[in-house]
Amino acid sequence: MGYVRTAGMSTAARRARRRAALVIVAVLLGLLLVFGFALAYMQGWVTLPGGDRGGDEATATSAPPVATVTPAEVSVNVFNAGGIPGAAGRAGEALRARGFAVATVANDPEGADVPGIAILRHGPTGIEEAQLLQASLPEGVELVADTRSSSSVDLVLGEQWEDLPAPDAAATEEG
């Protein structure tokens, strides 16, 4: 007699088609679940363990602190360690124009080797003053703590120091 054939597809082909349909349905359900979880997380309905979103409290603590000192209260010593003639004098004048109290302008008494732009030396009580001064200087000026008891700050110019622009030119570039 021979084998009886059914009209249409073979059994193997029907199984393959059914398997493909199940895989596609499973992938779509998985994507739907991921999308639903992402939506719930973004709406704040669900949080992850250890991932405290915190709301307003988290943003309040991550905001930068408001400066309690003004440039006029920051005593700055400008020292040249980069060997560029007159750089400390020009930097001192630019800082005075920005409202800082420049106390001393000279070559670095410590004889530091500053290959970069500049460093800001400060004591434990002068960290806020140093940060305020750093904000008005070019990127790349690093803070260096020392043991002084005063809140004065030393700006030590390095080999890559470039003169500060005039205060009105800096304001027009930023705004």
NORBEL-V612279 format. One record per residue. N is the residue number from 0. RES is the residue in three letters. SS is DSSP state (A for helix, B for strand, O for the rest). Layout:
n = {N,N}
res = {RES,RES}
ss = {SS,SS}
This chain:
n = {0,1,2,3,4,5,6,7,8,9,10,11,12,13,14,15,16,17,18,19,20,21,22,23,24,25,26,27,28,29,30,31,32,33,34,35,36,37,38,39,40,41,42,43,44,45,46,47,48,49,50,51,52,53,54,55,56,57,58,59,60,61,62,63,64,65,66,67,68,69,70,71,72,73,74,75,76,77,78,79,80,81,82,83,84,85,86,87,88,89,90,91,92,93,94,95,96,97,98,99,100,101,102,103,104,105,106,107,108,109,110,111,112,113,114,115,116,117,118,119,120,121,122,123,124,125,126,127,128,129,130,131,132,133,134,135,136,137,138,139,140,141,142,143,144,145,146,147,148,149,150,151,152,153,154,155,156,157,158,159,160,161,162,163,164,165,166,167,168,169,170,171,172,173,174}
res = {MET,GLY,TYR,VAL,ARG,THR,ALA,GLY,MET,SER,THR,ALA,ALA,ARG,ARG,ALA,ARG,ARG,ARG,ALA,ALA,LEU,VAL,ILE,VAL,ALA,VAL,LEU,LEU,GLY,LEU,LEU,LEU,VAL,PHE,GLY,PHE,ALA,LEU,ALA,TYR,MET,GLN,GLY,TRP,VAL,THR,LEU,PRO,GLY,GLY,ASP,ARG,GLY,GLY,ASP,GLU,ALA,THR,ALA,THR,SER,ALA,PRO,PRO,VAL,ALA,THR,VAL,THR,PRO,ALA,GLU,VAL,SER,VAL,ASN,VAL,PHE,ASN,ALA,GLY,GLY,ILE,PRO,GLY,ALA,ALA,GLY,ARG,ALA,GLY,GLU,ALA,LEU,ARG,ALA,ARG,GLY,PHE,ALA,VAL,ALA,THR,VAL,ALA,ASN,ASP,PRO,GLU,GLY,ALA,ASP,VAL,PRO,GLY,ILE,ALA,ILE,LEU,ARG,HIS,GLY,PRO,THR,GLY,ILE,GLU,GLU,ALA,GLN,LEU,LEU,GLN,ALA,SER,LEU,PRO,GLU,GLY,VAL,GLU,LEU,VAL,ALA,ASP,THR,ARG,SER,SER,SER,SER,VAL,ASP,LEU,VAL,LEU,GLY,GLU,GLN,TRP,GLU,ASP,LEU,PRO,ALA,PRO,ASP,ALA,ALA,ALA,THR,GLU,GLU,GLY}
ss = {O,O,O,O,O,O,O,O,O,O,A,A,A,A,A,A,A,A,A,A,A,A,A,A,A,A,A,A,A,A,A,A,A,A,A,A,A,A,A,A,A,A,A,O,O,O,O,O,O,O,O,O,O,O,O,A,A,A,A,A,A,A,O,O,O,O,O,O,O,O,A,A,A,O,B,B,B,B,B,B,O,O,O,O,O,O,A,A,A,A,A,A,A,A,A,A,A,O,O,O,B,B,B,B,B,B,B,O,O,O,O,O,O,O,O,O,O,B,B,B,B,B,O,A,A,A,A,A,A,A,A,A,A,A,A,O,O,O,O,O,O,B,B,B,B,O,O,O,O,O,O,O,B,B,B,B,B,O,O,O,O,O,O,O,O,O,A,A,A,A,A,A,A,A,O}
